[in-house]
């Protein structure tokens, strides 16, 4: 009888292990999406910080281009 009870316990452990494995496998698939979103978010934040840091340089360049375009005549 003790051997039969132990055998039932093994089936429960196998079931729990299979369920846990399937749950972890699903989490790994979702993890890739989260990593891509965080990577994109990091790139966007970097571009925003770079735009604010280069604001003076960019505004000077844009104003020079705009004045040059104003001097040019349309064909």
C-alpha positions as CSV (number, residue, x, y, z in Angstrom):
1,X,0.0,0.0,0.0
2,X,2.8,2.4,0.8
3,X,4.3,1.8,-2.7
4,X,1.0,2.6,-4.3
5,X,0.7,5.9,-2.3
6,X,4.2,6.8,-3.3
7,X,3.4,6.1,-7.0
8,X,0.4,8.5,-6.8
9,X,2.6,11.2,-5.4
10,X,5.0,10.9,-8.3
11,X,2.2,11.4,-10.8
12,X,1.2,14.6,-8.9
13,X,4.8,15.8,-9.0
14,X,5.0,15.0,-12.7
15,X,1.8,16.9,-13.4
16,X,3.0,19.9,-11.3
17,X,6.4,19.9,-13.1
18,X,4.7,19.7,-16.5
19,X,2.4,22.6,-15.6
20,X,5.3,24.7,-14.3
21,X,7.4,24.0,-17.4
22,X,4.6,25.0,-19.7
23,X,4.0,28.2,-17.7
24,X,7.7,29.1,-17.7
25,X,7.8,28.4,-21.5
26,X,5.0,30.9,-22.1
27,X,6.8,33.5,-20.0
28,X,9.9,33.1,-22.1
29,X,8.0,33.8,-25.2
30,X,6.5,37.0,-23.7
31,X,9.9,38.0,-22.4
32,X,11.2,38.6,-26.0
33,X,8.4,41.1,-26.7
34,X,9.2,42.9,-23.5
35,X,12.9,43.1,-24.3
36,X,12.1,44.6,-27.7
37,X,9.7,47.2,-26.2
38,X,12.4,48.2,-23.7
39,X,15.0,48.4,-26.4
40,X,12.8,50.7,-28.5
41,X,11.9,52.8,-25.4
42,X,15.6,53.2,-24.7
43,X,16.4,54.3,-28.3
44,X,13.5,56.8,-28.2
45,X,14.7,58.2,-24.8
46,X,18.2,58.5,-26.2
47,X,17.0,60.4,-29.2
48,X,15.0,62.8,-27.1
49,X,17.9,63.5,-24.8
50,X,20.2,64.0,-27.8
51,X,17.8,66.4,-29.4
52,X,17.6,68.5,-26.2
53,X,21.4,68.4,-25.8
54,X,22.0,69.5,-29.5
55,X,19.2,72.0,-29.5
56,X,21.5,75.0,-29.9
57,X,23.5,73.5,-32.6
58,X,20.4,72.3,-34.5
59,X,18.6,75.6,-34.3
60,X,21.7,77.5,-35.6
61,X,22.0,75.0,-38.5
62,X,18.3,75.2,-39.3
63,X,18.3,79.0,-39.3
64,X,21.3,79.0,-41.6
65,X,19.6,76.6,-44.0
66,X,16.4,78.6,-43.9
67,X,18.2,81.9,-44.7
68,X,20.1,80.2,-47.5
69,X,16.9,78.9,-49.0
70,X,15.4,82.4,-48.8
71,X,18.2,83.8,-50.8
72,X,17.8,81.1,-53.6
73,X,15.4,81.9,-56.3
74,X,12.9,79.3,-57.6
75,X,13.7,78.0,-61.1
